[in-house]
Amino acid sequence: LHWSLAMFVGETIIDSQTITERYFAVAVLFFGFVFSSTLLGSLTTAMTRLQIISSKQSAEMSQLRRYLLNKGISRPLAVRVQRNAQHALQEQKQNMPEASVSLLALISDPLMMEIHFEIFARWLMEHPFFSCLNETNPAGIRKACHICVMPLSLSNGDVLFSDHEAPTHPRMFFVQKGEVQYKQESTDTAELVMTGQWLCEPVLWTTWRHVGSLRAVTETRLLALDAEKFRGLFSGSADVHMAHMSRYAMAFCEVLNQMDKSELTDIGDALSEDLCDIIAWAFPDLEQANMVEEEPRVSFSLASRSFSPDASVSFDSAIDVKRSSSFNRQSGVAVGNFLS
């Protein structure tokens, strides 16, 4: 063993006595030379690549600092901006952006749809409506993941929306990582929204003004479901699929109408009795065993109330602006802003 290891570095301990031993020694020396050269080259290339990446990021951070200094940005804000930039760079390392993978542009659209479904669907399925939609319209939920969902990152202290704000770009949010703090003016305490919860579902079904403020308290990653794209995607759905969505939208808005203003919130609750009733009424053809898989999140019992299937419902928002916000489930045309 000592002789074999010595041969890798060219040290001669025992002289070759026969031509066979000499051939073997030459072969071992040659193999050792190739192996050591390859290893050294790989290490050098890896270190050079890391140095290039590090120097590029250092140059970008230096450029950002110069910009903030030249524009006279206050020190507290400059620190927040730099911290956010560093977090964004770290996120890029841990979660490679799709745009940075050039070969994905060559992948067929159906395959990209399946990729997006596997990335995003498990978060959307936290909501019983999307779980049921996947049962009744699996192609539709795949298109929604492909077209309507985008990742969103927040830094500590970022405000996503404020009380009484009417969103110019309405989106529903799902918390993937981190924590955000939701506070309403009428309450003294703030509520933490954590992984697996969702926010702002009403924007999918009606015109909505936020009834609280949302601020990130940690480095947070969200999924944003674009309401306009979602409505446009399902505007041409088959009647059977439209019927489920119409019934859900009408029941959802009817529940909002029955709520007191102090009860309105942007936070969704998978365990609420209202949501269980809405789901049971909107998807009557789904049996309980088909909707709940391994670990049930919600009890989909029969609805404890009856909804008005043909009524045009509207709900009084937090600032006393009444809006029509239901579906016509028979024609598949929205009475309000959904699928209009």
URPE-V165115 format. One record per residue. N is the residue number from 1. RES is the residue in one small letter. SS is DSSP state (2 for helix, 1 for strand, 0 for the rest). PSI is psi in whole degrees, -180 to 180 (none if undefined). OMEGA is omega in radians with two decimals (* if undefined). Layout:
BEGIN
N/RES/SS/PSI/OMEGA
N/RES/SS/PSI/OMEGA
END
This chain:
BEGIN
1/l/0/-41/3.12
2/h/2/-43/3.14
3/w/2/-41/-3.11
4/s/2/-45/3.11
5/l/2/-37/3.13
6/a/2/-34/-3.14
7/m/2/-28/-3.13
8/f/2/-29/-3.13
9/v/0/7/3.06
10/g/0/9/3.14
11/e/0/134/-3.13
12/t/0/114/3.13
13/i/0/-42/-3.13
14/i/0/126/3.12
15/d/0/144/3.11
16/s/0/135/-3.10
17/q/0/-28/-3.11
18/t/0/167/-3.14
19/i/2/-33/3.12
20/t/2/-43/3.12
21/e/2/-36/-3.14
22/r/2/-43/3.08
23/y/2/-42/-3.13
24/f/2/-40/-3.14
25/a/2/-42/3.11
26/v/2/-41/-3.14
27/a/2/-43/3.14
28/v/2/-41/3.11
29/l/2/-42/-3.14
30/f/2/-45/3.12
31/f/2/-43/3.11
32/g/2/-39/3.13
33/f/2/-47/-3.14
34/v/2/-44/-3.11
35/f/2/-48/-3.13
36/s/2/-38/3.11
37/s/2/-43/3.12
38/t/2/-45/3.13
39/l/2/-45/3.14
40/l/2/-41/3.12
41/g/2/-40/3.13
42/s/2/-44/3.12
43/l/2/-42/3.14
44/t/2/-43/3.13
45/t/2/-44/3.14
46/a/2/-43/3.14
47/m/2/-38/3.11
48/t/2/-42/3.13
49/r/2/-44/3.11
50/l/2/-38/3.13
51/q/2/-39/3.13
52/i/2/-45/3.13
53/i/2/-44/-3.14
54/s/2/-42/-3.14
55/s/2/-35/3.10
56/k/2/-45/3.11
57/q/2/-38/3.10
58/s/2/-39/3.12
59/a/2/-40/3.12
60/e/2/-42/3.11
61/m/2/-38/3.09
62/s/2/-40/3.10
63/q/2/-40/3.10
64/l/2/-43/3.13
65/r/2/-41/3.11
66/r/2/-40/3.12
67/y/2/-47/-3.13
68/l/2/-37/3.13
69/l/2/-42/-3.13
70/n/2/-32/-3.12
71/k/0/-1/3.10
72/g/0/32/-3.14
73/i/0/137/-3.12
74/s/0/153/-3.06
75/r/2/-45/3.12
76/p/2/-42/3.14
77/l/2/-38/3.13
78/a/2/-39/3.11
79/v/2/-41/3.12
80/r/2/-41/-3.13
81/v/2/-45/-3.14
82/q/2/-38/3.10
83/r/2/-40/3.11
84/n/2/-39/3.12
85/a/2/-41/3.10
86/q/2/-39/3.09
87/h/2/-40/3.13
88/a/2/-41/3.10
89/l/2/-40/3.11
90/q/2/-38/3.10
91/e/2/-37/3.11
92/q/2/-34/3.10
93/k/2/-44/-3.08
94/q/2/-35/-3.12
95/n/0/92/-3.05
96/m/0/125/3.11
97/p/0/146/-3.13
98/e/2/-35/-3.10
99/a/2/-22/-3.11
100/s/2/-7/3.12
101/v/0/97/-3.00
102/s/2/-32/-3.10
103/l/2/-21/3.12
104/l/2/-24/3.11
105/a/2/-19/-3.14
106/l/2/-10/-3.12
107/i/0/142/-3.12
108/s/0/153/-3.10
109/d/2/-42/3.09
110/p/2/-38/3.11
111/l/2/-40/3.08
112/m/2/-35/3.10
113/m/2/-41/3.12
114/e/2/-38/3.10
115/i/2/-49/-3.13
116/h/2/-35/3.12
117/f/2/-45/-3.13
118/e/2/-28/3.13
119/i/2/-45/-2.96
120/f/2/-26/-2.94
121/a/2/-37/-3.06
122/r/2/-24/3.09
123/w/2/-39/3.10
124/l/2/-34/-3.10
125/m/0/-10/3.02
126/e/0/-25/3.11
127/h/0/128/-3.10
128/p/2/-32/-3.13
129/f/2/-46/-3.11
130/f/2/-30/3.05
131/s/2/-43/3.10
132/c/2/-38/3.10
133/l/2/-35/3.09
134/n/2/-31/3.10
135/e/2/-41/-3.04
136/t/2/-27/-3.07
137/n/0/69/-3.09
138/p/2/-33/3.10
139/a/2/-37/-3.13
140/g/2/-43/-3.13
141/i/2/-31/3.08
142/r/2/-42/3.09
143/k/2/-38/3.12
144/a/2/-43/3.10
145/c/2/-35/-3.08
146/h/2/-38/-2.99
147/i/2/-37/-2.90
148/c/0/-16/-2.99
149/v/1/134/3.09
150/m/1/143/3.07
151/p/1/153/-3.12
152/l/1/132/3.13
153/s/1/141/3.08
154/l/1/142/3.06
155/s/0/160/3.13
156/n/0/123/3.14
157/g/0/-12/3.13
158/d/0/139/3.10
159/v/1/120/-3.11
160/l/1/-43/3.05
161/f/1/164/-3.07
162/s/0/163/3.14
163/d/0/138/3.12
164/h/0/8/-3.13
165/e/0/131/3.04
166/a/1/114/-3.04
167/p/0/128/3.07
168/t/0/-25/3.10
169/h/0/80/-3.01
170/p/0/129/-3.13
171/r/1/146/2.99
172/m/1/142/-3.02
173/f/1/143/3.04
174/f/1/130/-3.10
175/v/1/118/3.11
176/q/1/-41/-3.03
177/k/1/142/3.10
178/g/0/-168/-3.11
179/e/0/143/3.04
180/v/1/153/-3.07
181/q/1/125/-3.12
182/y/1/129/-3.10
183/k/1/134/3.06
184/q/0/152/-3.11
185/e/0/-29/-3.07
186/s/0/-8/-3.12
187/t/0/153/3.13
188/d/0/-20/-3.09
189/t/0/151/3.11
190/a/0/152/-3.13
191/e/1/133/3.12
192/l/1/132/3.07
193/v/1/122/-2.99
194/m/0/-177/-3.09
195/t/0/133/3.12
196/g/0/-12/3.12
197/q/0/165/-3.14
198/w/1/164/-3.09
199/l/1/152/2.95
200/c/0/36/3.08
201/e/2/-34/-3.09
202/p/2/-23/-3.12
203/v/2/-20/3.11
204/l/2/-28/-2.94
205/w/0/-14/-3.06
206/t/0/171/2.99
207/t/0/128/-2.93
208/w/0/139/2.93
209/r/1/136/-3.11
210/h/0/142/-3.12
211/v/0/20/3.10
212/g/0/176/3.13
213/s/1/144/-3.11
214/l/1/125/-3.14
215/r/1/138/3.09
216/a/1/133/3.10
217/v/0/-8/3.01
218/t/0/176/3.00
219/e/0/119/-2.92
220/t/1/144/3.04
221/r/1/128/-3.10
222/l/1/163/2.88
223/l/1/132/-3.14
224/a/1/122/3.11
225/l/1/112/-3.09
226/d/1/119/-3.06
227/a/2/-41/-3.11
228/e/2/-44/3.10
229/k/2/-37/3.12
230/f/2/-44/3.12
231/r/2/-43/3.14
232/g/2/-34/-3.10
233/l/2/-41/-3.04
234/f/0/8/-3.12
235/s/0/-26/-3.14
236/g/0/22/-3.10
237/s/0/160/3.09
238/a/0/156/-3.07
239/d/2/-39/-3.10
240/v/2/-39/3.10
241/h/2/-39/3.12
242/m/2/-34/-3.13
243/a/2/-44/3.13
244/h/2/-47/-3.09
245/m/2/-38/3.12
246/s/2/-45/3.13
247/r/2/-41/3.13
248/y/2/-46/-3.11
249/a/2/-44/-3.13
250/m/2/-44/-3.14
251/a/2/-40/-3.14
252/f/2/-46/-3.12
253/c/2/-33/3.10
254/e/2/-39/3.07
255/v/2/-41/3.09
256/l/2/-41/-3.14
257/n/2/-32/-3.10
258/q/2/-11/-3.12
259/m/0/149/2.96
260/d/0/152/-3.11
261/k/2/-33/-3.12
262/s/2/-16/-3.12
263/e/2/-13/-3.13
264/l/0/143/-3.13
265/t/0/159/3.06
266/d/0/-10/-3.06
267/i/1/134/3.08
268/g/0/154/-3.12
269/d/0/111/-3.10
270/a/0/-20/-3.06
271/l/0/6/-3.11
272/s/0/145/3.13
273/e/2/-34/3.12
274/d/2/-45/-3.12
275/l/2/-39/3.09
276/c/2/-43/-3.14
277/d/2/-42/-3.14
278/i/2/-46/-3.14
279/i/2/-45/-3.11
280/a/2/-34/-3.14
281/w/2/-36/-3.08
282/a/2/-29/-3.11
283/f/0/65/-3.08
284/p/0/-22/-3.08
285/d/0/-4/3.12
286/l/0/126/3.08
287/e/0/156/-3.10
288/q/2/-39/-3.09
289/a/2/-27/-3.13
290/n/2/-25/-3.08
291/m/2/-25/-3.09
292/v/0/127/-3.07
293/e/0/-116/-3.03
294/e/0/-52/-3.12
295/e/0/104/-3.07
296/p/0/135/3.09
297/r/0/-31/-3.01
298/v/0/146/3.05
299/s/0/112/-3.11
300/f/0/66/3.10
301/s/0/174/3.11
302/l/0/146/-3.09
303/a/0/137/3.14
304/s/0/0/3.10
305/r/0/166/3.07
306/s/0/140/-3.14
307/f/0/165/3.14
308/s/0/101/-2.98
309/p/0/-26/-3.06
310/d/0/5/-3.08
311/a/0/144/3.03
312/s/0/108/-3.04
313/v/0/150/3.04
314/s/1/160/3.12
315/f/1/147/-3.09
316/d/1/115/-3.06
317/s/0/180/-3.06
318/a/0/-12/-3.13
319/i/0/29/3.02
320/d/0/39/3.03
321/v/0/114/-3.06
322/k/1/132/-3.08
323/r/1/142/3.02
324/s/1/138/-2.99
325/s/0/48/3.13
326/s/0/174/3.07
327/f/1/153/2.83
328/n/1/104/-2.97
329/r/0/-19/-3.11
330/q/0/-39/-3.13
331/s/0/-19/-3.12
332/g/0/17/-3.14
333/v/1/134/-3.10
334/a/1/136/3.00
335/v/0/-34/3.14
336/g/0/-132/-3.02
337/n/0/-7/-3.08
338/f/0/125/-3.12
339/l/0/30/3.14
340/s/0/none/*
END
